[in-house]
Every structure is written in C-alpha cells, then in structure tokens.
Amino acid sequence: MNGTTATGTIAAAEAAEVLEVIDVRTAAPPRSWPGAACLVTIALGTLANQFWPQSGVVWLTGLAAALFLLIEHRRIPRSIRRVTLVVGGLSMLLLPFAAEPLPSLARGIAIGALMVSLVSSVSLLARAALESPYTRIVAQHLLASGMRSRYTWFSFAAQLFGGLLGMAGVTLLLQMAARGEVAADEDRLAMFAAITRSFSAATLWSPMVSNLTILLALYPGLSWSTVVPLTLALAAGSIVIGIALDQWRLRGRTAPPPADRPDSALAGALFPMLAAMGGFLVVVIGVAHALQIAVVGSIVIVIPFIALALHRLNAQGARRWRRAGGALRADVLALPGLAGEVALFMVAGCGGTIIAGAIPVAWTAAVGSALSHSAVLACLALMLAIIVLGFAAVHPVLSSVLVASSLPPSLVHLAPIPHLAAILVGWSVSSCATPFSMMALMASRYSGFSIYAVTVRANHVYAILCLAVAAVALGMVSVLMRAAF
C-alpha cells in the first residue's frame, strides 16, 4: 500500500511534465528542424511501408526514430524517461530469447512508427482546429448547462471534441471545466468524470485517437470499417451507463435555477463542427479504400491538407494562403515537443512484441486452455489483465499491446473482432479508472482533485459495470461469429 501511495505521489508531482507533452495548444516547445525532419521521415517511412512493405523501410524508420530520440532526449519528461529506459532495457535483455528476434523487433518498430506518425499528424490537425471561434461558443454553452443536464452535455462534447481532436480536444474540455464555477465538490468531480469517461469511450471508435488504429496493426485482415460498428455500440453503452449513474447520484436533489444562456447560438457553432468531423472521417475512409491502405496511412496523407485548409479559414487579412502555409510550417517545427510520446510509443511497440515473443509458449498455452471454455470469461480476463497492469503503473499502450500479442484470438478461442474489442475496452477503462494514466494526470491537474479521486473514487462503479456488460456482450458476439464462420 505504501509503495502504491508513493508511486501515486510521484505521478501527481510529475503531472505538469506529462502535460507539457500532451497539451499541443499551450506547450509551445522550442522549434527544431532536425527533430521535425526525423518525424517527417518516420511518417514517410510508415506510408512507404503501407504501399511497399519492405524490411529495409522499417529499419530506416527505426533509425530515424533513434536519431530523433538522441537529438530531442532533453524534451522527454523524467517520468516517461524512466519508464522507457526500464522497458527498453528489459526488452533488449529478452530479445535473444524471443522465438524470432529480428522479426519481432522489426514488427515492434513498425507498430511504434505507426503510433508516432498518427500522433504527429493528429497534433497538426489539433493545432489548426483549436484556433476556431466555434470552440469558444460551445464552451460557453457547456458551462451554462444545468446541474441535471451538465453530465450529459459534457459526455456528448467529449465525444465530439475527443473524436475530432483527440487528446487536444479533451485538454480543451478540461480547460473549459476548470473555468466553470460549481458550488459542490461532488458536482465538480462528476463534471470531470463525464469528460474522462466519455473520452475513454471515444477511444473505442475514433480514428483520431490512436487506440483502435494501433491495435489494428496487430490484427491482419481487420479494418476500421469492419470493427467500428461493434465499438460504436460499446461506446454508446458506456455513455448510457455513465449518464444513468449520474442521474442516480442526483436522485432527491433539488436543481438550482439554470444559468443565463450565452447570446451566441449553439447550433450555429455545433453544426459546422459536426459537419467538419463527419467530412473528415468520410475523406479519410474514402482515401484508405481508394488506395487500399490502412486508415492510419490515410490519416497521415490527408491531415496536412486539412490542417492547411483550416489555417486558411482561421487566417485574417490579406495573403491568407501564405499565412496558412506559415502557420502549418510552425506547427511542423513544433512537433519535437512530442518527444515523450515518441519515446513511449517506440518502446511500447518494440517491448510489447519482444516480451510477448519471449514468454514461454507453455505459459500462454496454459492460460489459453483455462479461458477457452468460456468466451465471456476470456473477454473478461483480457480486460482485467490490462487494468491490473495499469494499477501496476504499466502504461496502457504497452499493456494492451502486450496482452493482445501474448493472448491472441486463436489461443483463447475468440473471434478476432470481439477479441480486439475486449482489448480496446480494457484499455479504455484503464485510462479513466487507474491512477497512472495520462488521462488521470490531466484530470487531476485541471480539477484540483487527487489522482485517486478522479480515477478510483469517481469511476470504480462505472468501471465494474462497463466490464460486466462488455464481457457478456462480446462473449455472445464471439460465440455467434464463430458459429457463423
């Protein structure tokens, strides 16, 4: 118990460091051409590997990532630096014991480069989208909502902002909530819980959040369009559970008079954002299908053009295209501020595949044999494994890749789609209910509550219900899919 408390205290003390990596709007890191050039090379290498899979391209991408970390190592927060050094060192020690050492390392580099390319591209879009005046109007309406409807409003807003802008969107929502004046601490905690829960639900389906796209790299033959109907249903179910719990919390309470509504029309700001999000998703999926590449490759191709167009819309005065080009160039030069993510994602990709390859087959076979008799139990075990690792301070990216690689669908007798969905649900719940995730650090920083309060205290019942519902639903889906095919 004392060790866990000490670790939580350290995590809380270093929250500001982690936020410097996440908050693409406020961090404003120093510009660096060499680091930015390395990240562009990683993105181009990821695209090249999508069109022409070659081991040489993967090794070149890994070299660019290593050079970037060498150049920008001072930007990596100490907390992330320690984790990456420990996991990286352990991975190198276990590499000789992997069944296929070099292929395992190459696969890990490819997965890590995919994550890095995605987060770099998304940060470009987030920087451009956060300049929109529509976000301020939506913020005013959210903070003016009544006590009984505030949770619902923030839940749907987290789907919109999180789905469109990823981590930058949820950062913006947390900033909005931090400025709101809420009399009762219980209501204030519920407002932040709505954001973290709903954004965690958005990670189940949004291609702008890396979770689903990262895991698709581990499941050959699956695509975003084939998985998203099931994950959207899971996201909707988790939102309903959250709203129901909040209404139960408010039972018997007398609602205060509603606050004055802002003069600006919400629909006038919300509809353009929804249209932009929907249009972006259509374009990304259309390009992916047209070029026969993964969605992440399409995102990397499309986002620079979308970001340039957004900068053009936000620009003032003459020569707007020139101003837009300058803004995009500045955003690219700011990408080395993502050094923490680059280190974490590269280590997670390589560590997950290497450690999974080094685990004795007899161990995983024994676990698979024990779980293969019940699809519901297998789904629950996958989710709980990620959450237990989360409480042990293992980053959700690493724990999800490790569990998915160590216990593949064939081993636990699950259909691939519900297996992937179970990993996603475990990752989602871990990000909002365990105290060592980046989401926990951000929520604690903006809310003023302890990390324990914004995770375990606020979300333990929510997590239990989500896991129970997801295990039963995914187990039934797996049984039906295996029977059909």
Buried (B, 14 or more C-beta within 10 A) or exposed (E): EEEBEEBBEBBBEBBEBBBBBBBBBEBEBEBBEEBBBBBBBBBBBBBBBBEEEEEEBBBBBBBBBEBBBEBBEEBBBEBBBEBBEEBBEBBEEBBEEBEEBEEBBBBBBBBBBBBBBBBBBBBBBBBBBBBBEBBEBBBBBBBBBEBEEBBBBBBBBBBBBBBBBBBBBBBBBBBBBBEBEBEEEEBBBBBBBBBBBBBBBBBBBBBBBBBBBBBBBBBEEBBBEBBBEBBBBBBBBBBEBBBEBBEEBBEEEEEEEEEEEBEBEBEEBBEEBBEBBEEBBEBBBEBBEEBEBBBBBBBBBBBBEBBBBBBBEBBEEEEBEEBBBEBBEEBBBBBBBBBBBBBBBBBBBBBBBBBBBBBEEEEBEEBBEEBBEBBBBBBBBBBBBBBBBBBEBBBBBBBBBBBBBBBBBEBBBBBBBBBBBBBBBBBBBBBBBBBBBBBBBBBBBBBEBBBBBBBBBBBEBBBEBBBEBBBBBBBBBBBEBBEEE
